[in-house]
Amino acid sequence: MATGTKAYTKEQLMESRRYADKRDLLSALLNGSKKYSLSDVDKMIEKYMKGMVGVC
């Protein structure tokens, strides 16, 4: 995470409107003891979703 980038806890991100439709996914992907930037979370979600394409 870049210096000066705002970081959020798993709980803060799960309660945000931005990720309201992805709460189950965040629950599985994020570690409760870490903090994440929004760009880090977006990248994690994108990587997960791209990985799911190959499963079908």
N, C-alpha and C positions, 0 to 999 in steps of 0.2 A: 504494500500500500504506500502510495506517495506521501511524502511529508506535507502536512497541511490539509490533507484530504480528511473529510469528516468520516468518522467510524461509528458504527451502530452495533448494538448487541442483537443477538438472535431474537430476543423478545421484542425489541423496538421495531425490527424489520417485519416480524410477523404481524404486528399490530398496525403497520402502515397501510394506507390506502393503495399505495403503489403496488404492493404485492398481495392484495386481498384475495385474488384468484389463484394464488400459488402458495398459500399457507402450508398445505400438506407437504409440498415439495421442499419448502424452506425448512420445515421441521426435520425432514430427513437429511438434507444437505448440510445444514449449518451446525457448528459446534457451539454449545451454550456458553463456553468459557472464552470464546474469541470475539473480536469485533471486526466488522466488515465494512468496506466502502460500498456505495451503491454500484459502482462499476464492477467491483469484485463479485458481488452477488449476481449481477446481470450476466457476467461471463460464466459463472458456475451454472446458472439456469440454462444458458445457451448451450454449453457443453453437454449438459445432461440431456437436453431435448434433442440435440443432434445425435447423441448416442442411441436414443430411443428409436430413431428412424430405421436403423439397421435391424432392429428386433422384429419388426412387423413382417 
